[in-house]
Amino acid sequence: INAEYMGIPKMRPTFLVLLAILSLCLADANEFVIDLDLPPLLRYDDILRTHSGALREAHDAVMKLVPASVKAFMELVYHTVTKIAFKEFADELHGISKILNLNEHDIFILNCIYELRSLCTSIVAKDAKGKILLARNLDFGFQQYLRRLHVNIIYRRGGKELFRCGGLAGFVGVLTCMRPNEYAVSLNLRKMYSEVNCFKAFMLGRPPLTWLIRNIMTNAHNYHEALSLFARSKSVAASYITIAGILPDEGAILTRDREGAIDIQFLNSTNWFVSQCNNDYWNATDDRTRVVKEWMNKMGQDKVTLDRMKEDILFKPPLMQNMTIATILMSPIDNTMEVFVAKESQLPPPTYLWEDQHISHYSCLLYTSPSPRDATLSRMPSSA
């Protein structure tokens, strides 16, 4: 399944050395560096040299489905709030738009695509020796375009690596990241349970989720700093944040509304893993949630590895979906981050409602969010 999933044909053992050399060459070709010491206008030049065509196609596909009223509002937000509150990101978007010869507020809308339509799976686990592992499937609408944009990115400042991520070319925010020997993070969309308008959140200068993650990855130097920031930082939309550290029990999943965390599940002596499939765990209805728990418990803590989480869980339906963009495996204590971009021909047919529906049915998700604190009391434990 591994070779077929990656689109690699079966080969005789005599060719394994050549295959290993080829794989190294392919990995290098797909890795880019964002130098934060460069002016923001110039940081994405290298990525766009090789991905401008695919990015234009993704832009065209998305923008055809965004209503004119949404475009007008996002243009207003971009020019009156974003360019002031998030000048560095806005300057990067401006640089991208110049290279692509597209409107920068359209690039802004494209960069908010995660709030539009996504389904993901994230698992943080502790093996028998206390090593913390984070594995996730990144599932997205517009998958036929976004798979071509998935790249490995290293963010550097002062000649040193800050963090690396499995990212999308032309997107200034990040979804799945790791600070070597410190911590790793993945983002899952939290489904919207009410129709409360969140225009106000944009106008108040709250960041898109992927921008929030990049800010925290840039500034938080360890697991506990990052956990604290994710717990109290405001954002445009609701989310689930999975975070893995380097010490035993440094693993958690935060359930967030726009104001911050309302609940945190921690690894501990009785919970050797926690998982997330876009459902509040206290009200989970998605079949993926049940399957992950069953398969992880069947595997057992004494046998869990990143490779087994990939092969035995994330590479199998219903976790592997037609919407899957990539599978990403991380262990910050080992400085390990592996990215497997999905091969379209090996994926199952659409099975979930969101995979079949036209994106215009969900365009309102960008502008809706749970009511403040989900209209319920926080489920935060008193120790959090």
Secondary structure, DSSP 8 states (H G I E B T S, - for coil): -HHHHTT-----GGGHHHHHHHHHHHHHHTEEEEETTS-GGGTTHHHHHHHHHHHHHHHHHHHTTS-HHHHHHHHHHIIIIIHHHTHHHHHHHHHHHHHHTS-HHHHHHHHTGGGTSEEEEEEEEE-TT--EEEEEEEEESSHHHHGGGEEEEEEEETTEEEEEEEEETT-SS-SEEEETTTEEEEEEE----S-EE-HHHHHTT---HHHHHHHHHHH--SHHHHHHHHHH---SS-EEEEEE-SSTT-EEEEEEETTEEEEEEE--SS-SEEEESSS-GGG---HHHHHHHHHHHHH-TTT--HHHHIIIIITSTTTS-TTEEEEEEEEGGGTEEEEEE--GGGS----SHHHHS-GGGGGGGGGEE--GGGGS-----TT-
